[in-house]
Amino acid sequence: AGGNGSGSATYELYYPHGLFVDDDQTVVIADTRNNRIIQWKNGDTTNGQVVAGGKGEGNGLNQLNGPRDV
């Protein structure tokens, strides 16, 4: 996950904070400055999947405001 510098593509993170790894080895990260929660499935190291937020900062159904933990 990440490792390509900061940015908003699904293979980049921008000030990541909270991290969680589930029983299937899926990595879930609070991508704070991108206002999203993103996950990487075990074995897929090229692109993450946005699971919450990702549409800018705000309080809409598809927005988060600087998430810091998962």
PDB file of N, CA, C and O in Angstrom:
ATOM      1  N   ALA A   1       0.853  -1.189   0.000  1.00  0.00           N
ATOM      2  CA  ALA A   1       0.000   0.000   0.000  1.00  0.00           C
ATOM      3  C   ALA A   1       0.885   1.233   0.000  1.00  0.00           C
ATOM      4  O   ALA A   1       1.845   1.333   0.764  1.00  0.00           O
ATOM      5  N   GLY A   2       0.550   2.147  -0.853  1.00  0.00           N
ATOM      6  CA  GLY A   2       1.343   3.367  -0.931  1.00  0.00           C
ATOM      7  C   GLY A   2       2.711   3.102  -1.529  1.00  0.00           C
ATOM      8  O   GLY A   2       2.859   2.226  -2.380  1.00  0.00           O
ATOM      9  N   GLY A   3       3.702   3.844  -1.095  1.00  0.00           N
ATOM     10  CA  GLY A   3       5.057   3.663  -1.572  1.00  0.00           C
ATOM     11  C   GLY A   3       5.358   4.392  -2.866  1.00  0.00           C
ATOM     12  O   GLY A   3       6.451   4.252  -3.413  1.00  0.00           O
ATOM     13  N   ASN A   4       4.410   5.165  -3.361  1.00  0.00           N
ATOM     14  CA  ASN A   4       4.585   5.889  -4.617  1.00  0.00           C
ATOM     15  C   ASN A   4       4.551   7.397  -4.417  1.00  0.00           C
ATOM     16  O   ASN A   4       4.258   8.137  -5.356  1.00  0.00           O
ATOM     17  N   GLY A   5       4.843   7.859  -3.216  1.00  0.00           N
ATOM     18  CA  GLY A   5       4.751   9.280  -2.918  1.00  0.00           C
ATOM     19  C   GLY A   5       3.324   9.651  -2.549  1.00  0.00           C
ATOM     20  O   GLY A   5       2.413   8.831  -2.671  1.00  0.00           O
ATOM     21  N   SER A   6       3.130  10.880  -2.100  1.00  0.00           N
ATOM     22  CA  SER A   6       1.784  11.304  -1.711  1.00  0.00           C
ATOM     23  C   SER A   6       0.989  11.699  -2.945  1.00  0.00           C
ATOM     24  O   SER A   6       1.537  12.196  -3.928  1.00  0.00           O
ATOM     25  N   GLY A   7      -0.319  11.466  -2.871  1.00  0.00           N
ATOM     26  CA  GLY A   7      -1.204  11.798  -3.974  1.00  0.00           C
ATOM     27  C   GLY A   7      -2.577  11.211  -3.744  1.00  0.00           C
ATOM     28  O   GLY A   7      -2.846  10.649  -2.682  1.00  0.00           O
ATOM     29  N   SER A   8      -3.446  11.337  -4.727  1.00  0.00           N
ATOM     30  CA  SER A   8      -4.826  10.900  -4.556  1.00  0.00           C
ATOM     31  C   SER A   8      -5.211   9.703  -5.416  1.00  0.00           C
ATOM     32  O   SER A   8      -6.365   9.277  -5.383  1.00  0.00           O
ATOM     33  N   ALA A   9      -4.272   9.148  -6.189  1.00  0.00           N
ATOM     34  CA  ALA A   9      -4.579   7.939  -6.957  1.00  0.00           C
ATOM     35  C   ALA A   9      -4.776   6.773  -5.990  1.00  0.00           C
ATOM     36  O   ALA A   9      -4.359   6.854  -4.835  1.00  0.00           O
ATOM     37  N   THR A  10      -5.410   5.688  -6.449  1.00  0.00           N
ATOM     38  CA  THR A  10      -5.682   4.565  -5.546  1.00  0.00           C
ATOM     39  C   THR A  10      -4.433   3.772  -5.178  1.00  0.00           C
ATOM     40  O   THR A  10      -4.510   2.846  -4.371  1.00  0.00           O
ATOM     41  N   TYR A  11      -3.300   4.113  -5.748  1.00  0.00           N
ATOM     42  CA  TYR A  11      -2.039   3.485  -5.335  1.00  0.00           C
ATOM     43  C   TYR A  11      -1.179   4.455  -4.521  1.00  0.00           C
ATOM     44  O   TYR A  11       0.002   4.192  -4.291  1.00  0.00           O
ATOM     45  N   GLU A  12      -1.765   5.577  -4.084  1.00  0.00           N
ATOM     46  CA  GLU A  12      -1.046   6.581  -3.301  1.00  0.00           C
ATOM     47  C   GLU A  12      -1.818   6.909  -2.028  1.00  0.00           C
ATOM     48  O   GLU A  12      -3.037   6.747  -1.967  1.00  0.00           O
ATOM     49  N   LEU A  13      -1.096   7.369  -1.023  1.00  0.00           N
ATOM     50  CA  LEU A  13      -1.681   7.834   0.228  1.00  0.00           C
ATOM     51  C   LEU A  13      -1.188   9.245   0.491  1.00  0.00           C
ATOM     52  O   LEU A  13      -0.139   9.657  -0.005  1.00  0.00           O
ATOM     53  N   TYR A  14      -1.975   9.991   1.292  1.00  0.00           N
ATOM     54  CA  TYR A  14      -1.595  11.359   1.635  1.00  0.00           C
ATOM     55  C   TYR A  14      -1.886  11.560   3.118  1.00  0.00           C
ATOM     56  O   TYR A  14      -3.035  11.777   3.504  1.00  0.00           O
ATOM     57  N   TYR A  15      -0.858  11.490   3.939  1.00  0.00           N
ATOM     58  CA  TYR A  15      -0.935  11.535   5.403  1.00  0.00           C
ATOM     59  C   TYR A  15      -1.798  10.395   5.955  1.00  0.00           C
ATOM     60  O   TYR A  15      -2.827  10.645   6.581  1.00  0.00           O
ATOM     61  N   PRO A  16      -1.383   9.154   5.726  1.00  0.00           N
ATOM     62  CA  PRO A  16      -2.124   8.025   6.290  1.00  0.00           C
ATOM     63  C   PRO A  16      -1.976   7.987   7.808  1.00  0.00           C
ATOM     64  O   PRO A  16      -0.920   8.315   8.349  1.00  0.00           O
ATOM     65  N   HIS A  17      -3.032   7.589   8.473  1.00  0.00           N
ATOM     66  CA  HIS A  17      -2.998   7.463   9.931  1.00  0.00           C
ATOM     67  C   HIS A  17      -3.407   6.051  10.327  1.00  0.00           C
ATOM     68  O   HIS A  17      -2.619   5.120  10.162  1.00  0.00           O
ATOM     69  N   GLY A  18      -4.613   5.869  10.844  1.00  0.00           N
ATOM     70  CA  GLY A  18      -5.038   4.582  11.382  1.00  0.00           C
ATOM     71  C   GLY A  18      -4.911   3.444  10.384  1.00  0.00           C
ATOM     72  O   GLY A  18      -5.128   3.619   9.185  1.00  0.00           O
ATOM     73  N   LEU A  19      -4.554   2.268  10.906  1.00  0.00           N
ATOM     74  CA  LEU A  19      -4.337   1.081  10.090  1.00  0.00           C
ATOM     75  C   LEU A  19      -5.000  -0.109  10.767  1.00  0.00           C
ATOM     76  O   LEU A  19      -4.954  -0.247  11.989  1.00  0.00           O
ATOM     77  N   PHE A  20      -5.619  -0.972   9.956  1.00  0.00           N
ATOM     78  CA  PHE A  20      -6.243  -2.187  10.469  1.00  0.00           C
ATOM     79  C   PHE A  20      -5.984  -3.306   9.481  1.00  0.00           C
ATOM     80  O   PHE A  20      -6.079  -3.096   8.272  1.00  0.00           O
ATOM     81  N   VAL A  21      -5.657  -4.499   9.976  1.00  0.00           N
ATOM     82  CA  VAL A  21      -5.490  -5.681   9.131  1.00  0.00           C
ATOM     83  C   VAL A  21      -6.473  -6.732   9.629  1.00  0.00           C
ATOM     84  O   VAL A  21      -6.439  -7.119  10.797  1.00  0.00           O
ATOM     85  N   ASP A  22      -7.370  -7.204   8.717  1.00  0.00           N
ATOM     86  CA  ASP A  22      -8.367  -8.187   9.140  1.00  0.00           C
ATOM     87  C   ASP A  22      -7.838  -9.616   8.993  1.00  0.00           C
ATOM     88  O   ASP A  22      -6.690  -9.825   8.600  1.00  0.00           O
ATOM     89  N   ASP A  23      -8.686 -10.593   9.312  1.00  0.00           N
ATOM     90  CA  ASP A  23      -8.277 -11.998   9.281  1.00  0.00           C
ATOM     91  C   ASP A  23      -7.869 -12.476   7.890  1.00  0.00           C
ATOM     92  O   ASP A  23      -7.089 -13.421   7.771  1.00  0.00           O
ATOM     93  N   ASP A  24      -8.382 -11.840   6.836  1.00  0.00           N
ATOM     94  CA  ASP A  24      -8.033 -12.202   5.457  1.00  0.00           C
ATOM     95  C   ASP A  24      -6.805 -11.450   4.960  1.00  0.00           C
ATOM     96  O   ASP A  24      -6.472 -11.519   3.777  1.00  0.00           O
ATOM     97  N   GLN A  25      -6.128 -10.730   5.859  1.00  0.00           N
ATOM     98  CA  GLN A  25      -4.943  -9.931   5.523  1.00  0.00           C
ATOM     99  C   GLN A  25      -5.261  -8.731   4.640  1.00  0.00           C
ATOM    100  O   GLN A  25      -4.381  -8.231   3.940  1.00  0.00           O
ATOM    101  N   THR A  26      -6.510  -8.261   4.665  1.00  0.00           N
ATOM    102  CA  THR A  26      -6.874  -7.022   3.987  1.00  0.00           C
ATOM    103  C   THR A  26      -6.406  -5.863   4.858  1.00  0.00           C
ATOM    104  O   THR A  26      -6.688  -5.830   6.055  1.00  0.00           O
ATOM    105  N   VAL A  27      -5.694  -4.916   4.261  1.00  0.00           N
ATOM    106  CA  VAL A  27      -5.174  -3.753   4.976  1.00  0.00           C
ATOM    107  C   VAL A  27      -6.112  -2.578   4.727  1.00  0.00           C
ATOM    108  O   VAL A  27      -6.387  -2.233   3.578  1.00  0.00           O
ATOM    109  N   VAL A  28      -6.605  -1.962   5.805  1.00  0.00           N
ATOM    110  CA  VAL A  28      -7.511  -0.820   5.722  1.00  0.00           C
ATOM    111  C   VAL A  28      -6.812   0.373   6.365  1.00  0.00           C
ATOM    112  O   VAL A  28      -6.295   0.266   7.477  1.00  0.00           O
ATOM    113  N   ILE A  29      -6.795   1.516   5.663  1.00  0.00           N
ATOM    114  CA  ILE A  29      -6.043   2.683   6.118  1.00  0.00           C
ATOM    115  C   ILE A  29      -6.910   3.932   6.066  1.00  0.00           C
ATOM    116  O   ILE A  29      -7.637   4.153   5.097  1.00  0.00           O
ATOM    117  N   ALA A  30      -6.829   4.756   7.120  1.00  0.00           N
ATOM    118  CA  ALA A  30      -7.440   6.088   7.102  1.00  0.00           C
ATOM    119  C   ALA A  30      -6.478   7.006   6.364  1.00  0.00           C
ATOM    120  O   ALA A  30      -5.417   7.353   6.883  1.00  0.00           O
ATOM    121  N   ASP A  31      -6.851   7.397   5.157  1.00  0.00           N
ATOM    122  CA  ASP A  31      -6.034   8.264   4.298  1.00  0.00           C
ATOM    123  C   ASP A  31      -6.485   9.702   4.560  1.00  0.00           C
ATOM    124  O   ASP A  31      -7.330  10.244   3.847  1.00  0.00           O
ATOM    125  N   THR A  32      -5.905  10.304   5.591  1.00  0.00           N
ATOM    126  CA  THR A  32      -6.409  11.541   6.183  1.00  0.00           C
ATOM    127  C   THR A  32      -6.567  12.695   5.204  1.00  0.00           C
ATOM    128  O   THR A  32      -7.658  13.255   5.097  1.00  0.00           O
ATOM    129  N   ARG A  33      -5.522  13.064   4.495  1.00  0.00           N
ATOM    130  CA  ARG A  33      -5.609  14.242   3.622  1.00  0.00           C
ATOM    131  C   ARG A  33      -6.404  13.988   2.339  1.00  0.00           C
ATOM    132  O   ARG A  33      -6.824  14.937   1.677  1.00  0.00           O
ATOM    133  N   ASN A  34      -6.613  12.720   1.983  1.00  0.00           N
ATOM    134  CA  ASN A  34      -7.475  12.406   0.842  1.00  0.00           C
ATOM    135  C   ASN A  34      -8.921  12.197   1.282  1.00  0.00           C
ATOM    136  O   ASN A  34      -9.788  11.903   0.459  1.00  0.00           O
ATOM    137  N   ASN A  35      -9.181  12.350   2.586  1.00  0.00           N
ATOM    138  CA  ASN A  35     -10.538  12.261   3.130  1.00  0.00           C
ATOM    139  C   ASN A  35     -11.233  10.975   2.707  1.00  0.00           C
ATOM    140  O   ASN A  35     -12.354  10.990   2.201  1.00  0.00           O
ATOM    141  N   ARG A  36     -10.532   9.848   2.930  1.00  0.00           N
ATOM    142  CA  ARG A  36     -11.109   8.568   2.524  1.00  0.00           C
ATOM    143  C   ARG A  36     -10.554   7.435   3.382  1.00  0.00           C
ATOM    144  O   ARG A  36      -9.517   7.569   4.032  1.00  0.00           O
ATOM    145  N   ILE A  37     -11.267   6.327   3.363  1.00  0.00           N
ATOM    146  CA  ILE A  37     -10.795   5.071   3.922  1.00  0.00           C
ATOM    147  C   ILE A  37     -10.538   4.171   2.718  1.00  0.00           C
ATOM    148  O   ILE A  37     -11.413   3.992   1.872  1.00  0.00           O
ATOM    149  N   ILE A  38      -9.349   3.615   2.646  1.00  0.00           N
ATOM    150  CA  ILE A  38      -8.966   2.811   1.487  1.00  0.00           C
ATOM    151  C   ILE A  38      -8.458   1.456   1.962  1.00  0.00           C
ATOM    152  O   ILE A  38      -7.860   1.349   3.033  1.00  0.00           O
ATOM    153  N   GLN A  39      -8.699   0.418   1.157  1.00  0.00           N
ATOM    154  CA  GLN A  39      -8.243  -0.915   1.543  1.00  0.00           C
ATOM    155  C   GLN A  39      -7.480  -1.583   0.410  1.00  0.00           C
ATOM    156  O   GLN A  39      -7.693  -1.301  -0.769  1.00  0.00           O
ATOM    157  N   TRP A  40      -6.593  -2.471   0.805  1.00  0.00           N
ATOM    158  CA  TRP A  40      -5.851  -3.307  -0.138  1.00  0.00           C
ATOM    159  C   TRP A  40      -6.110  -4.749   0.244  1.00  0.00           C
ATOM    160  O   TRP A  40      -5.899  -5.139   1.393  1.00  0.00           O
ATOM    161  N   LYS A  41      -6.565  -5.543  -0.709  1.00  0.00           N
ATOM    162  CA  LYS A  41      -6.760  -6.976  -0.491  1.00  0.00           C
ATOM    163  C   LYS A  41      -5.406  -7.680  -0.510  1.00  0.00           C
ATOM    164  O   LYS A  41      -4.466  -7.222  -1.159  1.00  0.00           O
ATOM    165  N   ASN A  42      -5.319  -8.784   0.199  1.00  0.00           N
ATOM    166  CA  ASN A  42      -4.101  -9.579   0.237  1.00  0.00           C
ATOM    167  C   ASN A  42      -3.693  -9.963  -1.185  1.00  0.00           C
ATOM    168  O   ASN A  42      -4.497 -10.514  -1.937  1.00  0.00           O
ATOM    169  N   GLY A  43      -2.453  -9.674  -1.549  1.00  0.00           N
ATOM    170  CA  GLY A  43      -1.936 -10.018  -2.863  1.00  0.00           C
ATOM    171  C   GLY A  43      -2.077  -8.934  -3.904  1.00  0.00           C
ATOM    172  O   GLY A  43      -1.411  -8.996  -4.938  1.00  0.00           O
ATOM    173  N   ASP A  44      -2.927  -7.933  -3.669  1.00  0.00           N
ATOM    174  CA  ASP A  44      -3.089  -6.832  -4.628  1.00  0.00           C
ATOM    175  C   ASP A  44      -2.339  -5.621  -4.098  1.00  0.00           C
ATOM    176  O   ASP A  44      -2.848  -4.898  -3.241  1.00  0.00           O
ATOM    177  N   THR A  45      -1.152  -5.401  -4.594  1.00  0.00           N
ATOM    178  CA  THR A  45      -0.342  -4.288  -4.107  1.00  0.00           C
ATOM    179  C   THR A  45      -0.323  -3.114  -5.075  1.00  0.00           C
ATOM    180  O   THR A  45       0.397  -2.141  -4.849  1.00  0.00           O
ATOM    181  N   THR A  46      -1.105  -3.188  -6.155  1.00  0.00           N
ATOM    182  CA  THR A  46      -1.053  -2.131  -7.161  1.00  0.00           C
ATOM    183  C   THR A  46      -2.093  -1.048  -6.946  1.00  0.00           C
ATOM    184  O   THR A  46      -1.784   0.132  -7.111  1.00  0.00           O
ATOM    185  N   ASN A  47      -3.313  -1.410  -6.585  1.00  0.00           N
ATOM    186  CA  ASN A  47      -4.373  -0.412  -6.426  1.00  0.00           C
ATOM    187  C   ASN A  47      -5.239  -0.734  -5.226  1.00  0.00           C
ATOM    188  O   ASN A  47      -5.652  -1.875  -5.018  1.00  0.00           O
ATOM    189  N   GLY A  48      -5.504   0.295  -4.444  1.00  0.00           N
ATOM    190  CA  GLY A  48      -6.426   0.139  -3.344  1.00  0.00           C
ATOM    191  C   GLY A  48      -7.850   0.377  -3.806  1.00  0.00           C
ATOM    192  O   GLY A  48      -8.088   0.800  -4.937  1.00  0.00           O
ATOM    193  N   GLN A  49      -8.797   0.099  -2.913  1.00  0.00           N
ATOM    194  CA  GLN A  49     -10.213   0.326  -3.186  1.00  0.00           C
ATOM    195  C   GLN A  49     -10.751   1.280  -2.124  1.00  0.00           C
ATOM    196  O   GLN A  49     -10.632   1.013  -0.928  1.00  0.00           O
ATOM    197  N   VAL A  50     -11.338   2.383  -2.558  1.00  0.00           N
ATOM    198  CA  VAL A  50     -11.936   3.338  -1.624  1.00  0.00           C
ATOM    199  C   VAL A  50     -13.215   2.717  -1.077  1.00  0.00           C
ATOM    200  O   VAL A  50     -14.098   2.333  -1.843  1.00  0.00           O
ATOM    201  N   VAL A  51     -13.317   2.616   0.256  1.00  0.00           N
ATOM    202  CA  VAL A  51     -14.493   2.014   0.875  1.00  0.00           C
ATOM    203  C   VAL A  51     -15.347   3.033   1.625  1.00  0.00           C
ATOM    204  O   VAL A  51     -16.473   2.720   2.015  1.00  0.00           O
ATOM    205  N   ALA A  52     -14.835   4.238   1.834  1.00  0.00           N
ATOM    206  CA  ALA A  52     -15.614   5.318   2.454  1.00  0.00           C
ATOM    207  C   ALA A  52     -14.981   6.648   2.078  1.00  0.00           C
ATOM    208  O   ALA A  52     -13.759   6.767   1.986  1.00  0.00           O
ATOM    209  N   GLY A  53     -15.825   7.639   1.863  1.00  0.00           N
ATOM    210  CA  GLY A  53     -15.334   8.960   1.491  1.00  0.00           C
ATOM    211  C   GLY A  53     -14.805   8.979   0.079  1.00  0.00           C
ATOM    212  O   GLY A  53     -15.317   8.281  -0.796  1.00  0.00           O
ATOM    213  N   GLY A  54     -13.775   9.782  -0.144  1.00  0.00           N
ATOM    214  CA  GLY A  54     -13.139   9.846  -1.448  1.00  0.00           C
ATOM    215  C   GLY A  54     -13.669  10.920  -2.379  1.00  0.00           C
ATOM    216  O   GLY A  54     -13.162  11.085  -3.488  1.00  0.00           O
ATOM    217  N   LYS A  55     -14.683  11.651  -1.941  1.00  0.00           N
ATOM    218  CA  LYS A  55     -15.266  12.710  -2.773  1.00  0.00           C
ATOM    219  C   LYS A  55     -15.040  14.079  -2.144  1.00  0.00           C
ATOM    220  O   LYS A  55     -15.914  14.945  -2.170  1.00  0.00           O
ATOM    221  N   GLY A  56     -13.850  14.254  -1.581  1.00  0.00           N
ATOM    222  CA  GLY A  56     -13.507  15.538  -0.985  1.00  0.00           C
ATOM    223  C   GLY A  56     -13.917  15.641   0.467  1.00  0.00           C
ATOM    224  O   GLY A  56     -14.573  14.755   1.014  1.00  0.00           O
ATOM    225  N   GLU A  57     -13.518  16.737   1.077  1.00  0.00           N
ATOM    226  CA  GLU A  57     -13.821  17.004   2.482  1.00  0.00           C
ATOM    227  C   GLU A  57     -15.254  17.479   2.609  1.00  0.00           C
ATOM    228  O   GLU A  57     -15.713  18.291   1.807  1.00  0.00           O
ATOM    229  N   GLY A  58     -15.967  16.978   3.615  1.00  0.00           N
ATOM    230  CA  GLY A  58     -17.326  17.443   3.840  1.00  0.00           C
ATOM    231  C   GLY A  58     -18.133  16.478   4.676  1.00  0.00           C
ATOM    232  O   GLY A  58     -17.595  15.550   5.279  1.00  0.00           O
ATOM    233  N   ASN A  59     -19.452  16.713   4.705  1.00  0.00           N
ATOM    234  CA  ASN A  59     -20.335  15.880   5.507  1.00  0.00           C
ATOM    235  C   ASN A  59     -21.390  15.172   4.662  1.00  0.00           C
ATOM    236  O   ASN A  59     -22.407  14.722   5.190  1.00  0.00           O
ATOM    237  N   GLY A  60     -21.154  15.070   3.353  1.00  0.00           N
ATOM    238  CA  GLY A  60     -22.053  14.320   2.486  1.00  0.00           C
ATOM    239  C   GLY A  60     -21.896  12.824   2.712  1.00  0.00           C
ATOM    240  O   GLY A  60     -20.970  12.386   3.395  1.00  0.00           O
ATOM    241  N   LEU A  61     -22.813  12.035   2.132  1.00  0.00           N
ATOM    242  CA  LEU A  61     -22.770  10.590   2.304  1.00  0.00           C
ATOM    243  C   LEU A  61     -21.505   9.962   1.732  1.00  0.00           C
ATOM    244  O   LEU A  61     -21.101   8.885   2.171  1.00  0.00           O
ATOM    245  N   ASN A  62     -20.883  10.606   0.777  1.00  0.00           N
ATOM    246  CA  ASN A  62     -19.663  10.066   0.170  1.00  0.00           C
ATOM    247  C   ASN A  62     -18.441  10.924   0.501  1.00  0.00           C
ATOM    248  O   ASN A  62     -17.475  10.955  -0.261  1.00  0.00           O
ATOM    249  N   GLN A  63     -18.489  11.624   1.647  1.00  0.00           N
ATOM    250  CA  GLN A  63     -17.390  12.496   2.050  1.00  0.00           C
ATOM    251  C   GLN A  63     -16.986  12.209   3.491  1.00  0.00           C
ATOM    252  O   GLN A  63     -17.800  11.769   4.304  1.00  0.00           O
ATOM    253  N   LEU A  64     -15.726  12.463   3.789  1.00  0.00           N
ATOM    254  CA  LEU A  64     -15.208  12.415   5.152  1.00  0.00           C
ATOM    255  C   LEU A  64     -14.411  13.687   5.389  1.00  0.00           C
ATOM    256  O   LEU A  64     -14.049  14.394   4.449  1.00  0.00           O
ATOM    257  N   ASN A  65     -14.141  13.968   6.662  1.00  0.00           N
ATOM    258  CA  ASN A  65     -13.387  15.164   7.011  1.00  0.00           C
ATOM    259  C   ASN A  65     -12.149  14.760   7.811  1.00  0.00           C
ATOM    260  O   ASN A  65     -12.174  14.747   9.042  1.00  0.00           O
ATOM    261  N   GLY A  66     -11.072  14.433   7.106  1.00  0.00           N
ATOM    262  CA  GLY A  66      -9.806  14.093   7.755  1.00  0.00           C
ATOM    263  C   GLY A  66      -9.871  12.890   8.670  1.00  0.00           C
ATOM    264  O   GLY A  66      -9.533  13.013   9.848  1.00  0.00           O
ATOM    265  N   PRO A  67     -10.295  11.717   8.178  1.00  0.00           N
ATOM    266  CA  PRO A  67     -10.359  10.544   9.060  1.00  0.00           C
ATOM    267  C   PRO A  67      -8.983  10.188   9.610  1.00  0.00           C
ATOM    268  O   PRO A  67      -7.984  10.267   8.896  1.00  0.00           O
ATOM    269  N   ARG A  68      -8.934   9.796  10.880  1.00  0.00           N
ATOM    270  CA  ARG A  68      -7.652   9.510  11.522  1.00  0.00           C
ATOM    271  C   ARG A  68      -7.527   8.080  12.029  1.00  0.00           C
ATOM    272  O   ARG A  68      -6.454   7.685  12.484  1.00  0.00           O
ATOM    273  N   ASP A  69      -8.593   7.299  11.961  1.00  0.00           N
ATOM    274  CA  ASP A  69      -8.513   5.930  12.474  1.00  0.00           C
ATOM    275  C   ASP A  69      -9.572   5.074  11.805  1.00  0.00           C
ATOM    276  O   ASP A  69     -10.545   5.584  11.247  1.00  0.00           O
ATOM    277  N   VAL A  70      -9.370   3.775  11.869  1.00  0.00           N
ATOM    278  CA  VAL A  70     -10.335   2.817  11.329  1.00  0.00           C
ATOM    279  C   VAL A  70     -10.638   1.772  12.365  1.00  0.00           C
ATOM    280  O   VAL A  70     -11.431   0.865  12.114  1.00  0.00           O
TER     281      VAL A  70
END
